[in-house]
Amino acid sequence: MPKDPRAEALWKSLDTFRIEIPSWGFANTGTRFGKFTQPGAATSTQEKFSDAGQVHHFTGICPTVAVHVLWDFPEGLKSANEVKGYAAKYGVGVGAINPNVFEAQIYKYGSLANPNPEVRQAALQHISECVEIGKQTGSRDISLWFTDGSSYPGTANIRQRKKWFEEGLRKSHSQLAPSQRLLVEYKPFEPAVYHTDIADWGMALLLARAAGPRAKVLVDTGHHYQAQNIEQIVTWLLSEDMLGGFHFNDRRYADDDLTLGSIDPYQVFRIFHEILYFEWETGRRADIAYMIDQSHNLKGKIEEMIQTAVTAQELYAKATLVDHERLAGLQQKCELVDAEECLKQAFATDVRPVIREWKRSKGLPEDALAAFRGSGYLQRIESERGEKNQSAGGSYA
């Protein structure tokens, strides 16, 4: 470990930083208009975990994989042990459990807020099964995203739908094991375009509190209006002890699901800074799940996942270099220029030399992307999966 105090703090942060990768990031994805296939894309749950194992092997910071029950557990709860076996085989763990209450035809008019009580019950049963899957796989977080809403004025009773959500989330919370949490995600629009039942962080906060003490808010960095101050939302949720996790990605226009840091790395740095500043002020570590949620439909899937993990690590490392004590004093004195420079200096610091040294100490390759490219893994899976992916087709119709 380096003897320089700043480098030592950075080193310690590298020892603790971890970020979860999504299983669905390894499969063929696309846009609303069609899928774009890749010869090496994963075609099964086992292949997803195999690819995820490669990301963790070369980066050392992605030990868990978020899973999607509909896509990764073909037999629901019966598939839990099989999926655990895949995780163990490829050196990773099963992370957040993501229910799916938006693809089936019965959810055309919503899930927990559907006017039909039978549909609401079906959604509850699915979430209940996901909780049980989480218990079997040792997963702490049940990550909930809902498409519920309406697309035309006057077509939905918004107040009643709020009550249905409160009831449904409360019932789901009652089934959690003591170690489990519900993470309630929000999104202002899409696919509903007039109103979304959980449209912003305030709605998610109120519903999480209504659900119970182990429900928190999940912030997806793409789920905001343009120019919204996401780090302010983060600080408010931290102050209320209600920030449970992130889905990290980047965007230029709306929910573009671009590579983390590809458009605005300074925003990701600012988010990490506010979390670390909170930890410095309170003297306790924030219990936050860092997760990736991106659509790797153009870049190579494993390569983009490695690129994202490395970028997240670098931005987090930069944020650890902010001099919190000095910043607090400058803020108190309203020394605006110097306070801002305190952030900018940390952001401008090249942390890569220390990260390379840290990687060497852990037996990790200094350049994870280059090491992966030289491993031959991609060439092998393209050969093995190419025919399956070619026959899959690119149409959603």
Secondary structure, DSSP 4 states (H G I P E B T S, - for coil): --SSHHHHHHHHHHHH---BEEGGGGB-EEETTEEE--TT-B-SHHHHHHHHHHHHHHHS---EEEEEHHHH-TTGGGGHHHHHHHHHHTT-EEEEEE---SSSGGGGG-STT-SSHHHHHHHHHHHHHHHHHHHHHT--EEEE----EESSTTSS-HHHHHHHHHHHHHHHHHT--TT-EEEEE--SSSS-SSEETT-SHHHHHHHHHHH-TTEEEEEETTSS-TT--HHHHHHHHHHTT-EEEEEE-B-SSSS--BPTTSS-HHHHHHHHHHHHHHHHHHTS----EEEE----SSS-HHHHHHHHHHHHHHHHHHHHTS-HHHHHHHHHTT-HHHHHHHHHHHHHS--HHHHHHHHHHTT--SSHHHHHHTTSHHHHHHHHHHHHHHHH-S---
